[in-house]
């Protein structure tokens, strides 16, 4: 299961369960209107916020907006990541 963390306008922020189980760095995916792993952007959350994959769903403006939203909500996102990771293991 890949849970939605939150939605801001048309932007959907979600975790990919594969990432939670197999990667050592926290990340979040960002799509427009829905969750689509093949096309959505992936953003590393640690050790710093950076783009892992730009994807094909978001324009450059939307991607930059997503990064700002992630920065503003990082504490909340990391809490959700850690809670989801505990459930997944």
N, C-alpha and C positions, 0 to 999 in steps of 0.2 A: 504494500500500500504506500502510495506517495502522497502524503497529506498536504493540503493547502495550509499555509501558515497565515496569510491574510491577503486581502485584495485592496488595492488603492486605485480607484477609478477603473480603467480597463486592465491595469497591470495585476497579474496574479503571481504571488510569491509562494513557492512550494519547495518541499524537500523531495529528493529522489531517494527512495528506500535503499537502492543499491549503494548510493554514496554513504548513507548512514552506516551500512553494514561493512563496507569494504574500504573506505577511504579514511585516512588519518586526519585530514583537514576538513573542517566544517565548510559547507557550501549551500547555496540556495539557488534555485532555478527561477527564472522570471519569464513569464509569457504574457501574451495579450489576449484576454478573453477566455483562455482555457490553458490546460496543462498539456504540453506536447514536447516530450523529451528530445525528439529529433530536431526540433526547430527553435526551442526556447534557449535563452541565454543562461549561462551558468556562471555564478559569481563565487569566488573563494571568499570566505569570511575571516580566515586566519592564515598566516599570522597577521595579514592585513587584507583589507577589502581590495580585490582586484578581479578583473575579468578573466575567467578561465576559458570561456567560449562565448562569442558574440551571438551565435544563433542566427536565425533568419526571420524571427517574428517581430523584433523591435527595430524601429528606426534609431539612428544615432541619438536623436533628442530623447527618445523614450529610454534608451539604454542609460544615458547620463542621468535622466530623472530617476531611474531605478536605483542607480548607485547612490544618489542623494537620499532616497527613501530608506535604503538599507543602512546607510550611515546613521540616520536619525533614529532607526529602530533596532540597532545592533544588539543592545542588551536583551530586548524582548525576543529577537530572532535566536540568539544564542541560548536563551532559556528554553525555547521551544525545541531547538536542535538537541540539546542535552536530554530533555524529557523524551523525545522521540527515540533517541539512541538507547536510552535505558529500556524502553519498551521493546525495541527491536532485538536486543541481546538477551 
